[in-house]
Amino acid sequence: MTIVFITHDIGLAYYVSDTVYIMEHGKFVEHGSADEVILHPQESYTKRLISDVPKIYEPWDLSTVV
């Protein structure tokens, strides 16, 4: 069975998916197994998505908030 799950929540996508496709401006920029894409991203857009996932075990840096 295949289910297409569209989200901006990369953490949730990793949790529920075997395969992940990353799109930027409507075009696929990276795809592969969830482990491959999330743990070893190649594209800068994928790296940015991952860096935006809140980390509950680190203090928040609010100095960047405008």
N, C-alpha and C positions, 0 to 999 in steps of 0.2 A: 504494500500500500504506500502511496506517496501523498503527502500533505504539503501544500505550499503555505508556509507561515511567514508573513511579511511583518517586519518589526524594525524599529530603530534601536531596540534594546539588545545589544550584542551579547550581554550576559545571559539573557533569557534564550536567545537563539542558540547559544552554545549548550545550554542546559537541555533543550528539547530536541536538538538536531543531531543527525549523523553526518550530514553534508551541509555546508554553508556556502552560499553565494553572496558576495558583497557587491552592491551596486552603488555607483556614484553618478549622479546626473542621468539616471536611466540606462546606464551601461554597466555590464559586469566588469569589475576590475580585479576580482580574485575569487577563486572557488577551490574547494577541496573538502577533506574531512574536517569536522568541527575542531578536532585537536590540531590538525595541521594549520588551519587558517587562524585560529584564535591564539594558539600557543607559539606559533612561528609565522607571524604575518609578514608578507613581502611588500605589500603596497602601503604607501603613506596614508591613504584614506582609512584603511583597515586599522593601522596603528593609531590613528586619531580616534576612531570609534572605541577602541579598546581603552585608550587612555582616559576617555570620558566616563568610564564605568566607575561609580563611586566605590571607594574602598572603606569598608566600615571599621577596619582595624588601624587606619592611619588618621592622624588629625587633619581636618579640612583646612586648606589654605584659602582663606576668604579674601586675601589681598588682591586677587585677580578679578573679583566681582566688582562690576561697575555700578 
